[in-house]
């Protein structure tokens, strides 16, 4: 079975809106609709899971040549928590340990850049940011 993608994943891959993805893929063979059907008093609620192969077939049809897509990594979703700082510290420590980082400036640079991202860049654009390091 092919990897199942969310509407948001496909919108990111196609660089279009989620509504456009729902319109294009809702009735395609292989797409799974986990939502609720329309009733007289309520409109339909759609929750789609789109197989990666369906997206590749769609792009192949549109481009006229075989297309392979790479699914972007999903950000880990976390709920609000009183212990979020502790988890953030542990995650940073783990990343530093894995990268053998002992440079105090690197920790400050990471914190400053994280603060910049959260204050000025929408989360869905974070992966597009390119950082240029100043040579000290």
C-alpha positions in Angstrom: 0.0 0.0 0.0 1.2 3.5 -0.8 1.9 6.1 1.9 -1.2 8.1 2.8 -0.9 11.9 2.6 -3.1 14.5 4.2 -4.7 17.3 2.3 -2.1 19.7 3.9 0.8 17.4 2.7 -0.5 17.4 -0.9 -1.1 21.2 -0.8 2.5 21.6 0.3 3.8 19.4 -2.5 1.6 21.0 -5.2 2.1 24.5 -3.8 -1.6 25.3 -3.8 -4.4 25.7 -1.3 -6.0 22.9 0.6 -9.4 23.7 -1.0 -7.9 23.1 -4.4 -6.5 19.8 -3.3 -9.9 18.7 -2.0 -11.6 19.7 -5.2 -9.1 17.9 -7.4 -8.7 14.7 -5.4 -12.0 14.0 -3.5 -13.5 11.8 -6.2 -10.4 10.1 -7.5 -10.1 6.4 -7.2 -8.0 5.3 -4.2 -8.6 8.5 -2.2 -10.0 7.7 1.3 -12.7 10.1 2.7 -12.9 9.8 6.5 -15.3 12.7 6.8 -19.0 12.8 7.4 -21.6 12.8 4.6 -23.9 15.7 3.9 -27.3 15.8 5.6 -30.2 18.2 5.2 -29.1 20.2 8.2 -25.3 19.9 7.8 -22.8 20.3 5.1 -20.4 17.6 4.2 -17.2 17.4 6.3 -14.2 16.0 4.4 -11.1 14.4 5.8 -9.1 13.0 2.9 -6.2 10.6 2.9 -4.6 10.6 -0.5 -2.2 7.8 -1.5 1.2 9.0 -2.7 0.7 6.9 -5.9 -2.5 8.8 -6.7 -0.7 12.2 -6.4 2.2 10.8 -8.6 -0.4 9.6 -11.2 -2.1 12.9 -11.2 1.2 14.8 -11.8 2.3 12.3 -14.4 -1.0 12.9 -16.3 -0.6 16.6 -16.1 3.1 16.7 -17.1 3.1 14.0 -19.6 6.1 12.2 -18.1 6.6 10.0 -15.0 6.8 12.0 -11.8 8.1 10.8 -8.4 7.4 13.0 -5.4 9.2 13.2 -2.1 6.9 13.7 0.9 8.1 16.6 3.0 8.9 15.7 6.6 6.0 16.5 9.0 6.6 18.8 11.9 6.0 17.1 15.2 2.7 18.3 16.6 2.5 19.0 20.2 -0.2 20.2 22.5 0.2 23.1 24.9 1.9 21.9 28.0 3.2 23.2 31.2 6.4 21.3 30.6 7.1 22.5 27.1 10.3 24.2 28.1 11.7 21.0 29.6 10.9 19.0 26.4 12.4 21.7 24.3 15.6 21.6 26.4 15.8 17.9 26.1 15.3 18.0 22.3 18.0 20.6 21.8 20.3 18.7 24.1 19.7 15.5 22.0 20.3 17.3 18.7 23.5 18.9 20.1 24.7 15.6 21.4 24.0 13.9 18.0 25.9 16.6 16.2 28.7 16.8 18.8 28.1 20.5 19.4 29.8 22.1 22.4 29.9 25.6 21.0 28.1 28.1 23.3 27.5 30.5 20.3 25.7 27.8 18.4 23.1 27.5 21.2 22.6 31.2 21.2 22.3 31.3 17.4 19.7 28.5 17.5 17.6 30.3 20.2 17.8 33.7 18.4 16.8 32.1 15.1 14.0 30.2 16.6 12.7 33.4 18.2 12.9 35.1 14.8 11.0 32.4 13.0 8.2 32.4 15.6 7.9 36.1 15.5 8.1 36.9 11.8 7.6 33.8 9.6 4.5 31.6 9.2 5.2 28.0 10.2 4.4 26.6 6.8 7.3 28.7 5.4 10.0 27.8 7.9 11.4 25.1 5.6 12.1 27.7 2.9 14.3 29.9 5.1 18.0 29.9 4.3 20.3 31.1 7.0 23.6 32.8 6.1 26.2 32.5 8.8 28.4 35.5 9.7 32.1 34.8 9.8 33.3 36.0 13.2 
